[in-house]
Amino acid sequence: MNLHAVRAIFMFEMARTFRTLTQSILAPVVTTSLYFVVFGAAIGARITEMDGVSYGAFIVPGLIMLLVLTQSVSNASFGIYMPKFVGTIYEVLSAPVSYLEVVMGYVGAAAAKSVMLGLIALATASLFVPLEIAHPLWMLLFLVLTAVTFSLIGFIIGIWADDFERLGLVPLLVITPLAFLGGTFYTIDMLPPAWQTISMFNPVLYLISGFRWSFYESGDVSVAASLAVVASFLAFALALVWLIFRTGWRLRD
């Protein structure tokens, strides 16, 4: 494996992040902090506890996961779309670099940014509400797996998109709504039975539930189910990426 190539792509993408700190780091963290303030203070004053946890602390895992999901997709899709847009993707494809190394560089950088943002948001949340992480290793595992999985999905979106409108279409109309309806601000036990059943088909519910369990040992579904969904998502995304590079779809046109 050509680790120099992987490192070169990874460092190039990370350098772009540090050149735009306000947009890449500060803006997402400030937005998430506003969620803590608005929902934690306004709604938390009316809902004292949920699953035995103060409401302000309850929403922290969901908000961090919302941030990680959206940023993973956004960073990875933009990272691969821009080389397509300006034409430099052909230099990458013609270089002595395997498809695996290309994916590792772009997806690894997007996932690293998302994990970094998630940890910054976690540190920021601790300033607003008292937090306890019951299983820190499980928390990191869910964080990393989710970041990698949705970075792969973002990578696929970036290859599929042929303009900036399509680039933001899936995150705006699919990823974000699924995250908001996946138990970010509530537990599905609060919903009517019919909506509880519908919510079980939302894959993001399992990600948020597993991540919340690592904090408070409580979730809407079992940890095993959460891990199974994350693993299924990851396998599906890897299969799609392999198929794209195998066929050259949207890359050689």
C-alpha positions as CSV (number, residue, x, y, z in Angstrom):
1,M,0.0,0.0,0.0
2,N,1.2,3.5,-1.0
3,L,1.0,5.2,2.4
4,H,2.7,8.3,1.0
5,A,-0.2,8.8,-1.4
6,V,-2.8,8.3,1.3
7,R,-0.9,10.8,3.5
8,A,-0.7,13.3,0.7
9,I,-4.4,13.3,0.0
10,F,-5.2,13.3,3.7
11,M,-3.0,16.2,4.5
12,F,-4.2,18.2,1.5
13,E,-7.8,17.8,2.7
14,M,-6.9,18.7,6.3
15,A,-5.0,21.7,5.2
16,R,-8.1,23.0,3.4
17,T,-10.0,22.7,6.7
18,F,-7.4,24.7,8.7
19,R,-7.4,27.4,6.0
20,T,-11.1,27.9,6.6
21,L,-11.4,27.5,10.3
22,T,-14.4,29.8,10.6
23,Q,-16.4,27.9,8.1
24,S,-15.1,24.4,8.9
25,I,-14.8,24.4,12.7
26,L,-16.3,27.5,14.3
27,A,-19.6,27.7,12.5
28,P,-20.7,24.1,13.1
29,V,-19.7,24.3,16.8
30,V,-21.5,27.7,17.3
31,T,-24.6,26.3,15.7
32,T,-24.6,23.2,17.9
33,S,-24.0,25.4,21.0
34,L,-27.1,27.4,20.1
35,Y,-29.1,24.1,20.1
36,F,-27.8,23.4,23.6
37,V,-28.8,26.9,24.8
38,V,-32.2,27.1,23.0
39,F,-33.4,23.5,23.5
40,G,-31.7,22.9,26.8
41,A,-32.9,26.1,28.4
42,A,-36.3,26.7,26.8
43,I,-37.6,23.1,26.6
44,G,-35.5,21.8,29.5
45,A,-37.3,24.2,31.8
46,R,-40.5,22.4,31.0
47,I,-39.1,18.8,30.7
48,T,-37.1,18.1,33.8
49,E,-36.0,14.6,33.0
50,M,-36.1,12.0,30.2
51,D,-35.0,8.4,30.9
52,G,-33.7,9.5,34.3
53,V,-31.4,12.2,32.8
54,S,-31.9,15.9,32.7
55,Y,-33.2,17.1,29.4
56,G,-30.3,19.3,28.7
57,A,-27.9,16.4,29.1
58,F,-30.3,14.0,27.3
59,I,-30.0,15.9,24.0
60,V,-26.2,16.2,24.0
61,P,-25.5,12.8,22.3
62,G,-28.2,13.4,19.7
63,L,-26.9,16.9,18.8
64,I,-23.3,15.6,18.6
65,M,-24.5,12.8,16.3
66,L,-26.4,15.3,14.2
67,L,-23.3,17.4,13.8
68,V,-21.1,14.3,12.9
69,L,-23.6,13.0,10.4
70,T,-24.1,16.3,8.5
71,Q,-20.4,17.3,8.6
72,S,-19.2,13.8,7.5
73,V,-21.5,13.9,4.4
74,S,-20.7,17.5,3.7
75,N,-16.9,17.3,4.0
76,A,-16.5,14.1,2.0
77,S,-18.9,15.1,-0.8
78,F,-17.2,18.5,-1.2
79,G,-13.8,16.9,-1.0
80,I,-14.3,14.6,-4.0
81,Y,-16.6,16.9,-5.9
82,M,-14.1,19.8,-6.3
83,P,-11.5,17.7,-8.1
84,K,-14.2,16.6,-10.5
85,F,-15.4,20.2,-10.9
86,V,-11.9,21.6,-11.7
87,G,-10.7,18.5,-13.6
88,T,-7.9,17.5,-11.3
89,I,-9.6,14.1,-10.6
90,Y,-7.9,12.8,-13.7
91,E,-4.5,13.4,-12.2
92,V,-5.5,11.3,-9.2
93,L,-7.0,8.5,-11.4
94,S,-3.9,8.4,-13.6
95,A,-1.4,8.4,-10.7
96,P,0.1,5.2,-9.5
97,V,-2.4,5.1,-6.6
98,S,-5.0,2.4,-6.1
99,Y,-8.7,3.1,-5.6
100,L,-8.4,2.0,-2.0
101,E,-5.7,4.6,-1.3
102,V,-7.8,7.3,-2.9
103,V,-10.8,6.4,-0.8
104,M,-8.7,6.2,2.4
105,G,-7.2,9.6,1.8
106,Y,-10.5,11.5,1.1
107,V,-12.8,9.6,3.5
108,G,-10.1,9.4,6.2
109,A,-9.8,13.2,6.1
110,A,-13.5,13.8,6.2
111,A,-14.0,11.3,9.0
112,A,-11.1,12.9,11.0
113,K,-12.7,16.4,10.7
114,S,-16.1,15.0,11.8
115,V,-14.6,13.2,14.9
116,M,-12.7,16.4,15.8
117,L,-15.8,18.4,15.5
118,G,-17.8,15.9,17.6
119,L,-15.2,16.0,20.4
120,I,-15.1,19.8,20.3
121,A,-18.9,19.8,20.5
122,L,-18.7,17.4,23.5
123,A,-16.3,19.6,25.3
124,T,-18.5,22.6,24.5
125,A,-21.6,20.8,25.8
126,S,-19.8,20.1,29.1
127,L,-19.8,23.8,29.7
128,F,-23.6,24.0,29.6
129,V,-24.7,20.7,31.3
130,P,-23.1,18.2,33.6
131,L,-22.1,15.2,31.5
132,E,-21.2,11.6,32.4
133,I,-19.9,9.1,29.9
134,A,-20.6,5.6,31.2
135,H,-18.7,3.9,28.4
136,P,-16.1,6.2,26.8
137,L,-14.6,3.5,24.5
138,W,-18.0,2.6,23.2
139,M,-18.7,6.3,22.7
140,L,-15.5,6.7,20.6
141,L,-16.3,3.5,18.7
142,F,-19.8,4.8,17.7
143,L,-18.4,8.2,16.9
144,V,-15.6,6.9,14.6
145,L,-17.8,4.3,12.9
146,T,-20.5,6.8,12.2
147,A,-18.0,9.4,10.9
148,V,-16.4,6.8,8.5
149,T,-19.7,5.4,7.3
150,F,-21.3,8.8,6.5
151,S,-18.1,10.0,5.0
152,L,-18.3,7.1,2.6
153,I,-21.9,8.1,1.8
154,G,-20.8,11.7,1.3
155,F,-18.0,10.5,-1.0
156,I,-20.6,8.7,-3.1
157,I,-22.8,11.8,-3.2
158,G,-19.8,13.9,-4.3
159,I,-19.2,11.5,-7.2
160,W,-22.9,11.4,-8.1
161,A,-23.4,15.1,-8.1
162,D,-22.9,17.1,-11.3
163,D,-23.6,20.5,-9.8
164,F,-23.6,22.3,-6.5
165,E,-27.4,22.1,-6.2
166,R,-27.2,18.3,-6.2
167,L,-24.3,18.3,-3.9
168,G,-26.5,19.7,-1.1
169,L,-29.7,18.0,-2.1
170,V,-29.3,14.7,-0.2
171,P,-27.9,16.2,3.0
172,L,-30.6,18.8,3.1
173,L,-33.6,16.7,2.2
174,V,-32.6,13.3,3.5
175,I,-29.8,13.2,6.1
176,T,-30.9,16.2,8.2
177,P,-34.6,15.2,8.4
178,L,-33.7,11.7,9.3
179,A,-31.5,12.9,12.1
180,F,-34.1,15.2,13.5
181,L,-36.7,12.4,13.4
182,G,-34.3,9.9,14.8
183,G,-34.6,10.8,18.5
184,T,-32.2,13.7,18.6
185,F,-34.5,15.7,20.9
186,Y,-36.8,13.0,22.3
187,T,-37.3,9.3,23.0
188,I,-39.6,7.4,20.7
189,D,-41.6,6.2,23.8
190,M,-43.2,9.7,23.7
191,L,-44.6,9.0,20.2
192,P,-48.0,7.4,19.4
193,P,-47.6,3.6,18.7
194,A,-48.0,4.0,14.9
195,W,-45.2,6.6,14.8
196,Q,-43.0,4.4,17.1
197,T,-43.3,1.7,14.5
198,I,-42.4,4.1,11.6
199,S,-39.4,5.4,13.6
200,M,-38.0,1.9,13.8
201,F,-37.4,2.1,10.1
202,N,-35.3,5.2,10.5
203,P,-31.6,4.0,10.5
204,V,-30.4,7.2,12.2
205,L,-32.5,6.2,15.2
206,Y,-30.2,3.3,15.8
207,L,-27.0,5.4,15.5
208,I,-28.3,8.0,18.0
209,S,-29.6,5.4,20.4
210,G,-26.3,3.5,20.5
211,F,-24.4,6.7,21.0
212,R,-26.7,7.8,23.8
213,W,-26.4,4.4,25.4
214,S,-22.6,4.9,25.7
215,F,-23.4,8.0,27.8
216,Y,-26.3,7.0,30.0
217,E,-26.8,3.3,29.5
218,S,-30.2,3.9,28.0
219,G,-31.5,4.0,24.5
220,D,-34.5,3.4,22.3
221,V,-33.1,0.1,20.9
222,S,-30.5,-2.4,22.0
223,V,-26.8,-1.8,21.6
224,A,-26.5,-4.9,19.4
225,A,-29.1,-3.5,17.0
226,S,-27.3,-0.2,16.9
227,L,-24.0,-1.9,16.0
228,A,-25.7,-4.1,13.4
229,V,-27.2,-1.1,11.7
230,V,-23.8,0.8,11.7
231,A,-22.0,-2.3,10.3
232,S,-24.7,-2.8,7.6
233,F,-24.4,0.9,6.6
234,L,-20.7,0.6,6.4
235,A,-20.7,-2.6,4.4
236,F,-23.3,-1.1,2.0
237,A,-21.3,2.1,1.5
238,L,-18.1,0.2,0.9
239,A,-19.8,-2.0,-1.7
240,L,-21.1,1.1,-3.5
241,V,-17.7,2.8,-3.5
242,W,-16.1,-0.4,-4.9
243,L,-18.7,-0.6,-7.6
244,I,-18.2,3.0,-8.6
245,F,-14.4,2.6,-9.0
246,R,-14.9,-0.8,-10.6
247,T,-17.1,0.7,-13.4
248,G,-15.7,4.2,-13.5
249,W,-19.3,5.6,-13.1
250,R,-19.3,9.4,-13.0
251,L,-15.4,9.4,-13.0
252,R,-14.5,8.7,-16.6
253,D,-17.3,10.6,-18.3
